[in-house]
Amino acid sequence: MTEKPLNDSASGVLGLLLSRRSGSAKSMTGPGPNAAELDTIVQAATRVPDHGKLAPWRFLVFEGEARAGMGQILAQCLREDDPNVSEERLRAERERFCRAPVVVGVVSRVREAIPIPEWEQILSAGACCQTLVLAAHAMGYVANWITEWCAYHPHVRERIGLKPGERIAGFIYIGKPAAPLEERARPDVASLVTRFQG
């Protein structure tokens, strides 16, 4: 059986997938996606597998002055935890969300006591994160999917409006790389694949 050649569209998609790599949030610069581009990126993220059509996720967008506002929340929560926290650490937290022009928080919101397993709902939110990263890459931006301490801190979660049962699946930082990205070593695919024999 001869292998069917890839059409230009399929070849382009595979090239995109095979060229994707993360760029450090610390090394991002502007410009970030404009409003229309960001809408498209988020729209792409809603096309993920979603067992039961639950949409078990939502999105928080941090851009402009809202990034500094988030930094103030982080600094306040740290100071409440440790009144002796250093000014250097507080400054770093105030600037955390300003590292990139745009940050999208993906919120996982699991519905309980339904036939759809919670794990599948959480995986769907993770798929949103990955699709955001890919869509940003397709538009010529670089993205970094990270959580860091603030995704898990109960007071941070409360102050950004998370409801009981909601969690941050990831903060996706989106911008332009300040320097060319270097490729890193990737795992050998053959060592990761087991062909089931039945």
ZIZIQUI-V175237 format. One line per field, one symbol per residue. phi: phi as a letter, one per 40 degrees, with the letter a starting at -180 (. if undefined). psi: psi as a letter, one per 20 degrees, with the letter a starting at -180 (. if undefined). Layout:
BEGIN
phi->???
psi->???
END
This chain:
BEGIN
phi->.ccccccdccccccccccbcacbcccbbacccccdcccdcccdcccccdadgfcfcaabbbbafcccccccccccccccccadcdccccccccccdcccbcbbbccbcbcccfbccdddccccccccddccdcccccccgbbbbcbbgdccbccccdcccgccdgcbccibbcbabccadcccbcbccddcbbbcccg
psi->pqppqprhggggghhghiipqqpphikqarqaqrggghggghghiijrpnpjlhmlrrppporcihghghhhgggghghhhnijqqhgggghhhigijhqhppppoppnpprkrhpqhhhhghhhhhgghhgggggghjjrqqporgrhhhiphhgggijjprpiqqohqpoppbqphqpppqrpqqohhiippopi.
END
